């Protein structure tokens, strides 16, 4: 499985950025794609995830009112739309993924409880005035 991130860069507070994660090489029926981020001196934290089986999503509480995630199945791409960016959003953002069969997890398992085996190289987001 390969994950390629794009769309990072610099933004001013209040602006928006959209990150993309394009996946290839899945071998199972379903997948989950997540975004984590890590700021200097801080632990990696989960930001969002989405399940291909039902398009259910999870957004971390700290960014729930500003970030959304959605996918374009035809492009095998998952997006993280980040609005009203704040300096605290400055971090390296990582796309992660897990593909799985129909019996690997309970159908209603939230995507933030999956184990992610595949990761992209990371992409920098810097929010500064």
C-alpha positions as CSV (number, residue, x, y, z in Angstrom):
1,X,0.0,0.0,0.0
2,X,1.3,3.4,-0.9
3,X,0.0,6.7,0.4
4,X,0.9,10.0,-1.1
5,X,0.1,13.3,0.7
6,X,-0.2,16.7,-0.9
7,X,-1.7,20.1,-0.3
8,X,0.3,21.3,2.7
9,X,2.1,24.5,3.0
10,X,1.8,27.9,4.7
11,X,-1.3,29.7,5.7
12,X,-2.3,32.7,7.8
13,X,-4.6,32.3,10.8
14,X,-8.2,32.1,9.6
15,X,-7.3,30.7,6.2
16,X,-8.0,27.2,4.8
17,X,-6.0,24.4,3.4
18,X,-7.0,21.1,1.9
19,X,-4.8,18.0,2.3
20,X,-5.0,15.1,0.0
21,X,-4.1,11.5,0.6
22,X,-4.0,9.3,-2.6
23,X,-3.9,5.6,-1.9
24,X,-2.9,2.6,-4.0
25,X,-2.3,-1.0,-3.5
26,X,-5.2,-2.0,-1.2
27,X,-5.9,-5.7,-1.4
28,X,-9.0,-6.1,0.8
29,X,-12.6,-5.0,0.4
30,X,-12.6,-2.0,2.6
31,X,-10.2,0.6,3.9
32,X,-9.9,3.3,6.6
33,X,-7.8,6.4,6.0
34,X,-6.8,8.6,8.9
35,X,-4.9,11.8,9.4
36,X,-2.6,12.2,12.3
37,X,-0.4,15.2,13.1
38,X,2.7,15.9,15.1
39,X,3.9,19.2,16.2
40,X,7.5,19.7,17.5
41,X,7.8,18.5,21.0
42,X,4.4,17.0,21.1
43,X,2.9,13.5,20.7
44,X,1.4,12.4,17.5
45,X,-2.4,12.9,17.7
46,X,-5.3,11.6,15.6
47,X,-7.2,14.3,13.7
48,X,-9.7,12.4,11.5
49,X,-10.6,9.2,9.7
50,X,-13.1,7.9,7.3
51,X,-14.3,4.4,6.4
52,X,-14.8,3.3,2.9
53,X,-17.6,0.8,3.9
54,X,-20.1,3.5,4.9
55,X,-18.3,6.8,4.7
56,X,-18.6,7.3,8.4
57,X,-16.1,9.7,9.8
58,X,-14.4,10.7,13.0
59,X,-13.1,14.2,13.7
60,X,-11.1,15.0,16.8
61,X,-12.9,17.1,19.3
62,X,-10.3,19.9,19.2
63,X,-10.9,20.5,15.5
64,X,-14.4,19.2,15.1
65,X,-15.9,22.6,14.2
66,X,-13.2,23.5,11.7
67,X,-12.0,20.3,10.0
68,X,-13.9,17.8,7.8
69,X,-12.8,14.7,5.9
70,X,-14.3,13.2,2.8
71,X,-13.3,10.9,0.0
72,X,-13.4,10.7,-3.8
73,X,-13.6,7.0,-4.5
74,X,-12.9,7.4,-8.2
75,X,-9.6,9.0,-7.4
76,X,-8.8,6.8,-4.4
77,X,-8.2,10.0,-2.5
78,X,-9.2,11.2,1.0
79,X,-9.2,14.9,1.8
80,X,-8.8,16.8,5.0
81,X,-10.4,20.2,4.7
82,X,-9.0,22.5,7.3
83,X,-10.8,25.8,7.9
84,X,-10.2,28.8,10.2
85,X,-6.6,27.6,10.7
86,X,-4.8,28.5,13.9
87,X,-1.1,28.6,14.8
88,X,-1.7,25.5,17.0
89,X,-2.6,23.6,13.8
90,X,1.1,23.9,12.8
91,X,2.4,20.3,12.5
92,X,3.5,17.6,10.2
93,X,0.4,15.8,9.0
94,X,0.5,12.1,8.2
95,X,-1.9,10.0,6.2
96,X,-2.4,6.5,7.5
97,X,-4.4,3.6,6.2
98,X,-5.7,0.1,6.9
99,X,-7.4,-2.2,4.5
100,X,-9.5,-5.1,5.8
101,X,-12.0,-7.8,4.9
102,X,-15.7,-7.8,5.8
103,X,-15.2,-9.9,8.9
104,X,-12.1,-8.3,10.3
105,X,-14.0,-5.7,12.4
106,X,-17.5,-5.2,13.7
107,X,-19.5,-3.3,11.0
108,X,-20.1,-0.4,13.4
109,X,-16.6,0.0,14.7
110,X,-15.6,3.6,14.6
111,X,-12.7,4.3,12.4
112,X,-10.6,5.9,15.2
113,X,-10.3,2.4,16.8
114,X,-8.6,0.8,13.8
115,X,-5.0,-0.1,13.7
116,X,-3.1,1.6,10.9
117,X,-0.3,-0.3,9.2
118,X,0.5,2.0,6.3
119,X,1.7,5.6,6.5
120,X,2.6,8.4,4.1
121,X,5.8,10.4,4.3
122,X,4.2,13.4,6.1
123,X,3.5,16.9,4.9
124,X,4.1,20.2,6.7
125,X,1.4,22.6,7.5
126,X,2.5,26.0,9.0
127,X,0.0,28.5,10.2
128,X,1.6,31.9,11.0
129,X,0.8,35.5,10.8
